[in-house]
Amino acid sequence: MYQEDAELLFPERVVPHLKGVRSQEWDVLVESVSKQDPDSVEGLSFSLMMMRINGCMTCHAGSHRARLGCTACAQQTIRRYKGKDREIFQKFDKAKKDIKLYLEKKNKNKKK
């Protein structure tokens, strides 16, 4: 059966549903990203981080994750994440660096 909550990549609409899943610091990050435009560096970085943690690139229509839907999958993945919040924040910072680098390269190529 088709799951209406399943998408190909981590959808930004799920971000607010991640509040309350971990610590207060996590909630601050979730609230901050929720207020941003999805195309902002923070919005893109959060989505990239979640895609990496959740394994969104390997999700497909027949997978258990797709049957759960993106919201439940993301909540479950973050809730069950074994590392400390600090590690998640480091992953967010890494994703932010990767997004900034990508955007710099893209803008540089546009100018050529």
PEMO-V134314 format. One record per pair of residues at least 24 apart in sequence whose C-alpha atoms are under 7 Angstrom apart, sorted by the first residue. I is the first residue (numbers start at 0). J is the second residue. Records with the same first field share a line. If there is no record, write none. Layout:
BEGIN
I = J + J
END
This chain:
BEGIN
2 = 66 + 68
4 = 68 + 69 + 70
5 = 65 + 68 + 69
6 = 69
8 = 50 + 55 + 56
9 = 46 + 49 + 50 + 55 + 69
11 = 37 + 46
13 = 70
16 = 70
17 = 74
20 = 74 + 77 + 78
21 = 78
40 = 95 + 98
41 = 95
44 = 91 + 94 + 95 + 98
45 = 91
47 = 94
48 = 90 + 91 + 94
END
